[in-house]
Amino acid sequence: METLKKIIKKPLIVVVIAFVIAVFVIGKKIKYYAANPAGEKDCPPLFPNFVGDPSKQNRIEIDVSQYELPWTQKGGFINDASCLNKTSVHGVVSIQNVDDIKNALIFAKDENLKVSIAGVKHSMGGHAFYKNALILDMTKFNQMTLNEESKILNVKSGATWHDIQNFLHPKFAVKAMQSTDIFTIGGSISVNAHGMDHHAGAIARTIRSMRVMLSDGSIKNISRA
Ligand SMILES: Cc1cc2nc3c(=O)[nH]c(=O)nc-3n(C[C@H](O)[C@H](O)[C@H](O)COP(=O)(O)OP(=O)(O)OC[C@H]3O[C@@H](n4cnc5c(N)ncnc54)[C@H](O)[C@@H]3O)c2cc1C
């Protein structure tokens, strides 16, 4: 009888401890997610008072001279526009040209890192970054040229619709774009975004061709043909 009691007691203690830990962890999470949205946030607002260059708001400036890649952040955290997905990362590289992307991919392969690509991080499910990954910040990869005759714009994927509108104005306007101008072209293409004008349809219909870099750094020109 005595031994039977002992056997029953031990698992009971383990269950009670597990229960207490579970209540503590779940309770902490509930408190975190139930917090007043006006309360303190763990990342700066993207557009504080709508002053200055919004693309610079989430940057942590570091001494980049010792690195080959154009780092803007080594280690630390990243978050999306909602501030609900704080994630630790290996670092953030500010992409300015095609070689930066290629070098970043080579670096990631050498260091056995995952790579994720970020536009303005408005997809609010952590789509634009990954735990301990190398983050490619595309927002400075935003140059463009226009062929006025064919009315075809050649644009790099980090440009926002706002950049494009500024570039085209006052001579031309975009036929199909996302409903607000804050998103990047890369982010919009990734979801085949639609805009306000349903006659224009989703943006994929307006894309003539794309240059896509594969993980080995090679570039493919892709089009409907
Ligand atoms: C307020 C609000 C309004 C919205 N309105 C609309 C709307 O009207 N129509 C609509 O269709 N959607 C809408 N969305 C959804 C929106 O389309 C997506 O959130 C969009 O992808 C965001 O673009 P981003 O630049 O923030 O991309 P991010 O969130 O930074 O990235 C989105 C995805 O694209 C990938 N990506 C980004 N850049 C590149 C690149 N250069 N190369 C390869 N992959 C890349 C990222 O890895 C990630 O997977 C809205 C979202 C919000 C928050």
The ligand as an SDF file (V2000), in Angstrom:
LIG
                    3D

 53 58  0  0  0  0  0  0  0  0999 V2000
   -2.3760   48.7330  -44.4020 C   0  0  0  0  0  0  0  0  0  0  0  0
   -2.1760   47.6570  -45.4340 C   0  0  0  0  0  0  0  0  0  0  0  0
   -2.8340   47.7650  -46.6290 C   0  0  0  0  0  0  0  0  0  0  0  0
   -2.6810   46.7760  -47.5970 C   0  0  0  0  0  0  0  0  0  0  0  0
   -3.3450   46.9400  -48.7590 N   0  0  0  0  0  0  0  0  0  0  0  0
   -3.2650   45.9950  -49.6940 C   0  0  0  0  0  0  0  0  0  0  0  0
   -3.9550   46.1450  -50.9390 C   0  0  0  0  0  0  0  0  0  0  0  0
   -4.6560   47.1090  -51.1670 O   0  0  0  0  0  0  0  0  0  0  0  0
   -3.8120   45.1850  -51.8590 N   0  0  0  0  0  0  0  0  0  0  0  0
   -3.0620   44.0640  -51.6220 C   0  0  0  0  0  0  0  0  0  0  0  0
   -2.9930   43.1960  -52.5000 O   0  0  0  0  0  0  0  0  0  0  0  0
   -2.3980   43.9120  -50.4570 N   0  0  0  0  0  0  0  0  0  0  0  0
   -2.4770   44.8210  -49.4940 C   0  0  0  0  0  0  0  0  0  0  0  0
   -1.7830   44.6600  -48.3170 N   0  0  0  0  0  0  0  0  0  0  0  0
   -0.8720   43.5110  -48.1220 C   0  0  0  0  0  0  0  0  0  0  0  0
    0.4780   43.8940  -48.7500 C   0  0  0  0  0  0  0  0  0  0  0  0
    0.3250   43.6580  -50.1170 O   0  0  0  0  0  0  0  0  0  0  0  0
    1.6400   43.0940  -48.3810 C   0  0  0  0  0  0  0  0  0  0  0  0
    1.7820   43.3510  -47.0260 O   0  0  0  0  0  0  0  0  0  0  0  0
    2.8820   43.5810  -49.2030 C   0  0  0  0  0  0  0  0  0  0  0  0
    3.6010   42.4520  -49.6090 O   0  0  0  0  0  0  0  0  0  0  0  0
    3.7370   44.4730  -48.3920 C   0  0  0  0  0  0  0  0  0  0  0  0
    4.8610   44.9400  -49.1030 O   0  0  0  0  0  0  0  0  0  0  0  0
    6.1940   45.2160  -48.2790 P   0  0  0  0  0  0  0  0  0  0  0  0
    7.1050   46.0570  -49.1080 O   0  0  0  0  0  0  0  0  0  0  0  0
    5.8920   45.6740  -46.9050 O   0  0  0  0  0  0  0  0  0  0  0  0
    6.7960   43.7390  -48.2380 O   0  0  0  0  0  0  0  0  0  0  0  0
    7.4070   42.9460  -46.9920 P   0  0  0  0  0  0  0  0  0  0  0  0
    6.3510   42.7650  -45.9560 O   0  0  0  0  0  0  0  0  0  0  0  0
    8.6800   43.5640  -46.5640 O   0  0  0  0  0  0  0  0  0  0  0  0
    7.7030   41.5580  -47.7140 O   0  0  0  0  0  0  0  0  0  0  0  0
    6.5950   40.7590  -48.1590 C   0  0  0  0  0  0  0  0  0  0  0  0
    7.1370   39.4720  -48.7860 C   0  0  0  0  0  0  0  0  0  0  0  0
    7.7920   39.7970  -50.0150 O   0  0  0  0  0  0  0  0  0  0  0  0
    9.1210   39.3140  -50.0140 C   0  0  0  0  0  0  0  0  0  0  0  0
    9.9620   40.3150  -50.7170 N   0  0  0  0  0  0  0  0  0  0  0  0
   10.0240   41.6470  -50.4670 C   0  0  0  0  0  0  0  0  0  0  0  0
   10.8790   42.2440  -51.3200 N   0  0  0  0  0  0  0  0  0  0  0  0
   11.3530   41.2640  -52.1300 C   0  0  0  0  0  0  0  0  0  0  0  0
   12.2930   41.2620  -53.2080 C   0  0  0  0  0  0  0  0  0  0  0  0
   12.9060   42.3700  -53.6180 N   0  0  0  0  0  0  0  0  0  0  0  0
   12.5450   40.0820  -53.8200 N   0  0  0  0  0  0  0  0  0  0  0  0
   11.9470   38.9330  -53.4010 C   0  0  0  0  0  0  0  0  0  0  0  0
   11.0460   38.8820  -52.3810 N   0  0  0  0  0  0  0  0  0  0  0  0
   10.7590   40.0320  -51.7450 C   0  0  0  0  0  0  0  0  0  0  0  0
    9.4970   39.1860  -48.5480 C   0  0  0  0  0  0  0  0  0  0  0  0
   10.4960   38.2300  -48.3330 O   0  0  0  0  0  0  0  0  0  0  0  0
    8.1640   38.7520  -47.9210 C   0  0  0  0  0  0  0  0  0  0  0  0
    7.9750   37.3710  -48.0700 O   0  0  0  0  0  0  0  0  0  0  0  0
   -1.8740   45.6340  -47.3410 C   0  0  0  0  0  0  0  0  0  0  0  0
   -1.1880   45.5370  -46.1390 C   0  0  0  0  0  0  0  0  0  0  0  0
   -1.3370   46.5200  -45.1860 C   0  0  0  0  0  0  0  0  0  0  0  0
   -0.6080   46.3910  -43.8890 C   0  0  0  0  0  0  0  0  0  0  0  0
  1  2  1  0
  2  3  1  0
  2 52  2  0
  3  4  2  0
  4  5  1  0
  4 50  1  0
  5  6  2  0
  6  7  1  0
  6 13  1  0
  7  8  2  0
  7  9  1  0
  9 10  1  0
 10 11  2  0
 10 12  1  0
 12 13  2  0
 13 14  1  0
 14 15  1  0
 14 50  1  0
 15 16  1  0
 16 17  1  0
 16 18  1  0
 18 19  1  0
 18 20  1  0
 20 21  1  0
 20 22  1  0
 22 23  1  0
 23 24  1  0
 24 25  2  0
 24 26  1  0
 24 27  1  0
 27 28  1  0
 28 29  2  0
 28 30  1  0
 28 31  1  0
 31 32  1  0
 32 33  1  0
 33 34  1  0
 33 48  1  0
 34 35  1  0
 35 36  1  0
 35 46  1  0
 36 37  1  0
 36 45  1  0
 37 38  2  0
 38 39  1  0
 39 40  1  0
 39 45  2  0
 40 41  1  0
 40 42  2  0
 42 43  1  0
 43 44  2  0
 44 45  1  0
 46 47  1  0
 46 48  1  0
 48 49  1  0
 50 51  2  0
 51 52  1  0
 52 53  1  0
M  END
$$$$
